[in-house]
Every structure is written in C-alpha cells, then in structure tokens.
Amino acid sequence: MIDENQEETDNDEMYEHHRFVADKGQEVLRIDKFLLDRVPNTSRNKIQVAAKNGNILVNGQVVKQNYKVKPLDEISIVMPYPVREIELIPEDIPLDIHYEDDTVIVVNKPANMVVHPGYGNYSGTLVNALIYHFDKLPTKPDDYYGRPGLVHRLDKHTTGLMVIAKTEDALTNLAKQFYDRTAERRYQALVWGDVKEDEGRIEGNLGRSPKNRKLITVFPEGDYGKHAVTHYKVLKRFGYVTLIECQLETGRTHQIRVHMKHIGHTLFNDLEYGGDKVLKGTTFSNYKQFVLNNFALLEGQALHAKTIGFTHPKTGEFMRFDSELPDGFKAVLERWDNYLKNRKEV
C-alpha cells in the first residue's frame, strides 16, 4: 500500500490531504475501516463525516462510507487538520461579526491579533475570543464542534474576513471547499512601486527560507516548496506605490507578501519583508517624513482580506461577504491620493 500523505498545513489553509493506493493483494474492506487504520489522529465518526460531505474519492469519484476498497484503488481524503492539544481559554475580547448562524460565523479580524494560540501566543487570540463568544450563546447546535473550526488563517498583522465552522460537518465541508479552491478570497494590498501590468499572475513554489526559517521565499525552479499561484490587478496607481487586488488560487503562508516581493513590489510597511523602509520615491527629507507618517498609521503590512465567499455547508447557498478597509489603511490611501494630486499640480 502506497501512502502519499500530502498535508496542507500552511498558515492560511488548515486541512490535510491523504492519498493511498491499495496493494495488489488488498482484501475487500469497507473504506471507513481502511482509512481508520491509515489516517493518523482520526476516528470512524470523522471519516464518516468526511464521506457525507464528499471528501473521500476513489479513482477520482466520490464514494460513501460503505464503499468496499479493491486492489489498486486510488483513494484520497481531505480532512480538517487535527487540533493541537493546547488548553483553549475563553477571553472576553470584542468581535466584529459580519454573519452568524448555527453552522458558521464570519468575523473581521483586526490587526495585531494572532488567530490561534501557539508558542509565545497563548492568549489574546481570535480563537480565545471565539470560545468566549460561543460559550455565551443561548443555544448551541446539536453537533457543536466544541471549539472554533478553523480552515484558514490570516497573519497577525493582516486584517479582514475569516469564516469559522461551528460544527464538524461544516468544518469538513469548508475544508473541502478550500482544498478544491471553490472558496473565494480577495485581498487589497498597497505595494511599493508602480506595478507595470494592469493585471497578472504570479506562480512560484513557496517554502521556508534556508537563511531565516521565520521567512518564506520563492523557489521558481525545482521541487522544493509548495505550488502557489496569486492573481493580481491594479486598482489605483499613486506613482511610488500601487493599490492592488489579489485573488488567491492557493493559500500558502505569507503568499501575497512573498509573491509581490518576488516581482519587485514589496507590501507597504511589511516589517518582515523589508517594506517598512522607503523603497521608492525621492531623497527629499519631506518625502521621507511623509512616508514615515504613513507607516505610523498602520500596525503592519497594508494587506486586508476584503472579500470572502463560500457555499454554505448546510443550505448549499453561495454566500459572499465584503468588508471596509481599516481606518488606518484608508487614511494612508487618502494621504497618497493627496500627495499624487499635489505632485501633478506642481
């Protein structure tokens, strides 16, 4: 039996994909039993939920939990990534809720907030806030997951919309949507430089930098890193900086930030990737001060997850949500707009 375990555990996407090829001498066996013996950190119930949501394929076709595995069958399963064993403490932190029902919740994450507790960030996270919120709800769905079901994440300083599942059914369903790339995610970003093309596609494998494991880099050739594709289009040009919209085809760690830097347009005020310096413009001290004043209005890179769309796991309706840019981001755009107008008048 060949196991080609492919785990999508990037910062943005929290699901795993397992692929198996049954041996030539494989005995006829129910697929839920077959997978239970091979997928780590799972249960029969989780596998059955995956089957119910169409997340199990044999030879490219969706199958039910009672399918009998045969020799040389090619089997794949997409599941939410197993939750790390860490104590999750409810915290009374305000949430900007855009939508909520008994299945999912859509929230607008502020800057300077980590999504999930982990090393060095055990409190003050979005998950801590969500647990408190869920605990205070008057009723909970019968199949309540017991904790916020994450299928994607945003960087600490990236603001914007996220969808979180409340039930295991919803979590499994959304994981499949993110894996199949049927979920819609649109970001707005302010980048350094005048982006030459009105729209474009960036493709390049992303992986940890050999020089600094905290950073991601592009590996344009070879097998290292994970396949990543970003689509972008120009929304407004300000001369030395450009406002763009990005649509993710994949969801790798720091994807937009690294892909844009790769093509020479680092995100404005991106502390980790060098965008917090004057990268384009004049050498005049007034200009430098103007840029520094803009930096002061932002808590991190000028990147906002503005739009999210997905098929509701329960109703089957496609839902799309849009959000306003944060006040600091909007103020920076207004300042660059005024700067551009004044330059034209001189």
KAJOQUI-V816249 format. One record per helix or strand of 3 or more residues. SS is the DSSP state (a for helix, b for strand). FROM is the first residue (numbers start at 1). LEN is the number of residues. If there is no record, write none. Layout:
ss:SS from:FROM len:LEN
ss:SS from:FROM len:LEN
This chain:
ss:b from:6 len:3
ss:b from:15 len:7
ss:a from:31 len:6
ss:a from:44 len:9
ss:b from:56 len:3
ss:b from:74 len:7
ss:b from:97 len:4
ss:b from:104 len:6
ss:a from:126 len:11
ss:b from:144 len:7
ss:b from:159 len:9
ss:a from:168 len:13
ss:b from:184 len:9
ss:b from:199 len:5
ss:b from:205 len:4
ss:b from:216 len:4
ss:b from:229 len:9
ss:b from:241 len:8
ss:a from:255 len:8
ss:a from:285 len:12
ss:b from:303 len:9
ss:b from:318 len:5
ss:a from:327 len:19
